[in-house]
Amino acid sequence: MDRSVITHWFKGLQDEICQGLEQLDEVGKFQEDAWERPGGGGGRTRILEGKHIEKGGVNFSAVEGKLPLNIAKSLELDEADFFATGVSIVLHPSSPMLPIIHMNVRYFETGENTWWFGGGIDLTPHYVDKEDAKYFHNMLKTTCDKHDPDFYPEYKTWADDYFYIKHRKETRGIGGIFFDKLGLPSKDKNSSFEFTKDVGKSFLPIYTQIFKRNFEKPYSKKEKEWQMIRRGRYVEFNLVWDRGTKFGLETDGRTESILMSLPKEVNWLYNHIPAVGSEESKTQALLVKGINWV
């Protein structure tokens, strides 16, 4: 399978998701920045600032060039040319009753015969709703089970471990699935691509359902304050631990596109501890690894 086929499909996924999110938001329209990377390739960054989605980014990129030595070592590869393409999404809603959601699906190749797929979806509620969490994980399990019954438990555990804020000793949210180096050692590209496609296609129906369940729920200043604190945790993970952020910056990617994942407004309160028995403390107690949501 030629890389152009994969690249074309990712572009179509970006288009499809942007159209769906505009319908959900009712007001906002995506603004596009087309950009070129000095070392090779480029992308389309699309940002929406609307009624329900305070800041949403849906990025497509296809970049190539020399793989920096430090990145090559981290990937256990020799220094070589690389090609990477994919779609990355982060939505920060206006309402604290709606969760932050992130998805990334990607393809990477280097050298003549080394390639793999990666990606995943994870959910970061400001307030954990157990029914939403069960729905979210069951939808991901259904997607995984179409391809391999071992995928969901493996990739769910991987997400728990990956989206973990080590310096806080808490998870970023309720996890989801995370996978990398699918197809390595390089074997059946078609089956790896089909799974990656199904993960990508699952994003819009999953978020649409969660959105419709929650976007009209009332909230007060207290919930907004907690939302700002929870956003702070999101920022901490992305800037300190996220490998995608580091890869983009260290391969001379477009800074504005890489940092589109950050919210417009955020807050850090010194030593903030939720009141015992509060809804905030109940969410805090669920920010741990290993919860079986299905």
C-alpha positions as CSV (number, residue, x, y, z in Angstrom):
1,M,0.0,0.0,0.0
2,D,1.4,3.3,-1.1
3,R,1.8,6.1,1.5
4,S,-0.3,8.4,-0.7
5,V,-3.4,6.2,-0.1
6,I,-3.0,6.5,3.7
7,T,-2.4,10.3,3.4
8,H,-5.5,10.7,1.3
9,W,-7.7,8.8,3.8
10,F,-6.4,10.9,6.7
11,K,-7.3,14.1,4.8
12,G,-10.8,12.8,4.2
13,L,-11.1,11.9,7.9
14,Q,-10.2,15.5,8.8
15,D,-12.9,16.8,6.5
16,E,-15.6,14.5,7.8
17,I,-14.9,15.3,11.5
18,C,-14.8,19.0,10.9
19,Q,-18.1,19.0,9.2
20,G,-19.7,16.9,12.0
21,L,-18.3,19.2,14.7
22,E,-19.6,22.3,13.0
23,Q,-23.1,20.8,13.0
24,L,-22.7,20.0,16.7
25,D,-21.5,23.4,17.7
26,E,-24.3,25.2,15.7
27,V,-22.3,28.4,15.4
28,G,-18.6,27.9,15.0
29,K,-16.8,27.4,11.7
30,F,-13.3,26.0,11.3
31,Q,-10.6,28.3,10.2
32,E,-7.8,26.7,8.2
33,D,-4.1,27.4,8.2
34,A,-2.2,25.5,5.5
35,W,1.5,25.3,6.3
36,E,4.7,23.9,5.1
37,R,7.5,22.4,7.1
38,P,11.0,23.7,6.2
39,G,12.5,20.1,6.3
40,G,9.7,18.7,4.1
41,G,6.0,18.3,4.0
42,G,3.3,20.3,5.7
43,G,-0.3,20.2,6.9
44,R,-3.7,21.8,7.5
45,T,-4.4,23.1,10.9
46,R,-8.1,23.8,11.5
47,I,-9.3,25.7,14.6
48,L,-12.9,26.3,15.8
49,E,-13.9,28.7,18.4
50,G,-17.7,28.5,18.7
51,K,-20.8,28.3,20.9
52,H,-20.2,24.9,22.7
53,I,-16.6,24.2,21.7
54,E,-14.6,27.0,23.2
55,K,-11.5,25.8,21.3
56,G,-11.2,22.8,19.1
57,G,-8.4,21.8,16.8
58,V,-8.4,19.2,14.1
59,N,-5.0,18.8,12.5
60,F,-3.8,16.9,9.4
61,S,-0.1,16.7,8.7
62,A,2.2,14.8,6.3
63,V,5.8,15.5,7.0
64,E,9.1,14.0,5.9
65,G,12.9,14.5,6.1
66,K,15.8,13.5,8.2
67,L,15.0,11.9,11.6
68,P,16.9,13.7,14.3
69,L,19.3,11.4,16.2
70,N,17.7,11.9,19.6
71,I,14.3,11.0,18.1
72,A,15.8,8.0,16.3
73,K,17.3,6.7,19.6
74,S,14.0,7.1,21.4
75,L,12.3,5.0,18.7
76,E,15.2,2.5,18.8
77,L,16.0,3.3,15.2
78,D,19.0,4.3,13.2
79,E,19.3,7.8,11.9
80,A,17.4,7.9,8.6
81,D,14.8,9.6,6.5
82,F,11.2,9.5,7.8
83,F,7.7,10.1,6.7
84,A,4.8,10.6,9.1
85,T,1.1,11.5,8.5
86,G,-2.0,11.5,10.6
87,V,-4.9,13.4,12.2
88,S,-4.9,14.8,15.7
89,I,-7.9,16.3,17.5
90,V,-8.4,18.1,20.8
91,L,-11.7,19.7,21.9
92,H,-12.0,22.0,24.9
93,P,-15.7,22.6,25.5
94,S,-17.2,25.8,27.0
95,S,-19.3,23.8,29.5
96,P,-17.6,22.1,32.4
97,M,-20.3,19.4,32.1
98,L,-18.8,18.4,28.7
99,P,-15.5,16.5,28.7
100,I,-12.3,17.3,26.9
101,I,-11.6,14.7,24.2
102,H,-8.4,13.8,22.3
103,M,-7.8,11.5,19.3
104,N,-4.8,10.8,17.2
105,V,-4.4,8.4,14.4
106,R,-1.1,8.2,12.5
107,Y,1.3,6.4,10.2
108,F,5.1,6.4,10.4
109,E,7.7,4.9,8.1
110,T,11.5,5.1,7.9
111,G,14.0,3.3,5.7
112,E,12.8,0.9,3.0
113,N,10.8,-1.6,5.0
114,T,10.0,-0.2,8.5
115,W,6.5,1.2,9.1
116,W,3.8,1.2,11.7
117,F,0.5,2.7,12.7
118,G,-0.4,4.3,16.1
119,G,-3.0,6.4,17.8
120,G,-5.9,6.2,20.2
121,I,-8.8,8.1,21.8
122,D,-9.0,9.3,25.4
123,L,-11.6,11.2,27.4
124,T,-10.9,13.9,30.1
125,P,-14.1,14.8,31.9
126,H,-14.1,17.8,34.3
127,Y,-16.7,15.7,36.2
128,V,-16.6,12.0,35.7
129,D,-20.1,10.6,34.8
130,K,-19.9,6.9,35.2
131,E,-22.6,6.2,32.6
132,D,-20.7,8.2,30.0
133,A,-17.5,6.4,31.0
134,K,-19.1,3.0,30.5
135,Y,-20.5,4.1,27.2
136,F,-17.2,5.5,26.0
137,H,-15.2,2.4,26.9
138,N,-17.8,0.0,25.6
139,M,-17.8,1.8,22.2
140,L,-14.0,1.5,22.1
141,K,-14.2,-2.2,23.1
142,T,-16.6,-2.8,20.2
143,T,-14.3,-1.1,17.8
144,C,-11.3,-3.2,19.0
145,D,-13.2,-6.5,19.2
146,K,-14.0,-6.3,15.4
147,H,-10.3,-6.8,14.8
148,D,-8.9,-8.7,17.8
149,P,-10.4,-9.5,21.3
150,D,-7.0,-8.8,22.8
151,F,-6.8,-5.3,21.5
152,Y,-9.1,-3.6,24.0
153,P,-7.6,-4.9,27.3
154,E,-4.1,-4.3,26.0
155,Y,-4.7,-0.8,24.6
156,K,-6.8,0.2,27.5
157,T,-4.0,-0.6,29.9
158,W,-1.6,1.2,27.6
159,A,-3.8,4.3,27.7
160,D,-4.0,4.1,31.6
161,D,-0.2,4.0,31.7
162,Y,0.5,6.6,29.0
163,F,-2.0,9.3,30.0
164,Y,-0.7,9.4,33.6
165,I,0.5,12.6,35.2
166,K,3.5,11.1,37.1
167,H,4.2,14.2,39.2
168,R,0.6,14.3,40.3
169,K,0.2,10.5,40.6
170,E,-3.1,10.7,38.8
171,T,-4.5,9.9,35.4
172,R,-5.3,12.7,33.0
173,G,-8.9,11.5,32.7
174,I,-10.7,8.2,32.3
175,G,-8.3,6.9,29.7
176,G,-9.5,5.1,26.6
177,I,-7.2,3.2,24.2
178,F,-3.7,3.9,23.1
179,F,-1.6,1.9,20.6
180,D,1.7,2.3,18.9
181,K,4.0,0.4,16.4
182,L,1.0,-1.6,15.1
183,G,2.3,-3.7,12.3
184,L,5.9,-3.7,13.5
185,P,7.8,-5.9,12.5
186,S,6.2,-4.8,9.2
187,K,3.7,-7.5,8.2
188,D,0.1,-6.9,7.1
189,K,-0.3,-3.2,6.3
190,N,-3.9,-3.6,5.2
191,S,-5.2,-5.0,8.5
192,S,-3.3,-2.5,10.6
193,F,-4.6,0.3,8.4
194,E,-8.2,-1.0,8.7
195,F,-8.0,-1.0,12.5
196,T,-6.6,2.5,12.5
197,K,-9.4,3.7,10.2
198,D,-12.0,2.2,12.4
199,V,-10.6,4.0,15.4
200,G,-10.6,7.2,13.5
201,K,-14.2,6.7,12.3
202,S,-15.4,6.0,15.8
203,F,-14.5,9.5,17.1
204,L,-17.5,11.5,15.7
205,P,-20.3,9.1,16.8
206,I,-18.8,8.7,20.2
207,Y,-18.4,12.4,20.9
208,T,-21.8,13.2,19.4
209,Q,-23.5,10.9,21.8
210,I,-21.7,12.2,24.9
211,F,-22.2,15.8,23.7
212,K,-26.0,15.4,23.3
213,R,-26.2,13.8,26.8
214,N,-24.5,16.8,28.5
215,F,-24.4,20.0,26.6
216,E,-27.6,21.4,28.2
217,K,-26.8,20.6,31.8
218,P,-26.7,23.6,34.1
219,Y,-23.6,24.8,35.9
220,S,-22.4,27.6,38.1
221,K,-19.2,29.5,38.9
222,K,-18.0,26.7,41.1
223,E,-18.1,24.2,38.2
224,K,-16.3,26.7,35.9
225,E,-13.5,27.1,38.5
226,W,-13.1,23.4,38.7
227,Q,-13.0,23.2,34.9
228,M,-10.1,25.6,34.9
229,I,-8.2,23.5,37.4
230,R,-8.8,20.3,35.4
231,R,-7.6,22.1,32.3
232,G,-4.4,22.8,34.2
233,R,-3.8,19.1,34.6
234,Y,-4.3,18.7,30.9
235,V,-1.7,21.3,30.1
236,E,0.8,19.8,32.6
237,F,0.6,16.4,30.9
238,N,0.8,17.8,27.3
239,L,3.8,20.0,28.0
240,V,5.7,17.6,30.4
241,W,5.0,14.1,29.3
242,D,3.3,13.9,25.9
243,R,5.6,12.2,23.3
244,G,3.7,13.6,20.4
245,T,4.3,17.2,21.6
246,K,8.0,16.4,22.0
247,F,8.3,14.7,18.6
248,G,6.6,17.7,16.8
249,L,8.8,20.3,18.5
250,E,12.0,18.3,18.1
251,T,11.4,17.6,14.4
252,D,10.8,21.3,13.6
253,G,7.1,21.0,13.3
254,R,4.8,24.0,13.3
255,T,4.6,25.3,16.9
256,E,1.1,26.8,16.6
257,S,-0.2,23.5,15.3
258,I,1.5,21.4,17.9
259,L,0.3,23.6,20.8
260,M,-3.3,23.8,19.5
261,S,-4.1,21.2,22.1
262,L,-3.9,23.8,24.9
263,P,-7.0,25.5,26.1
264,K,-7.8,29.2,25.8
265,E,-8.2,29.7,29.6
266,V,-6.7,27.7,32.4
267,N,-6.0,28.2,36.1
268,W,-3.7,26.8,38.9
269,L,-4.7,27.3,42.5
270,Y,-2.0,26.7,45.1
271,N,-2.5,23.4,46.9
272,H,-6.1,23.1,45.9
273,I,-7.8,20.1,47.6
274,P,-11.5,19.4,46.9
275,A,-13.9,19.4,49.8
276,V,-14.6,16.0,51.3
277,G,-17.8,14.6,49.8
278,S,-18.0,17.2,47.0
279,E,-18.6,16.3,43.3
280,E,-15.1,17.5,42.7
281,S,-13.6,15.1,45.2
282,K,-15.6,12.2,43.7
283,T,-14.0,12.9,40.3
284,Q,-10.6,13.2,41.9
285,A,-11.0,9.8,43.4
286,L,-11.6,8.3,40.0
287,L,-8.4,9.6,38.4
288,V,-6.6,6.3,38.9
289,K,-5.4,3.5,36.7
290,G,-7.1,0.1,36.3
291,I,-10.8,1.0,36.6
292,N,-12.9,-1.6,34.7
293,W,-15.5,0.6,32.9
294,V,-17.0,-2.3,30.9
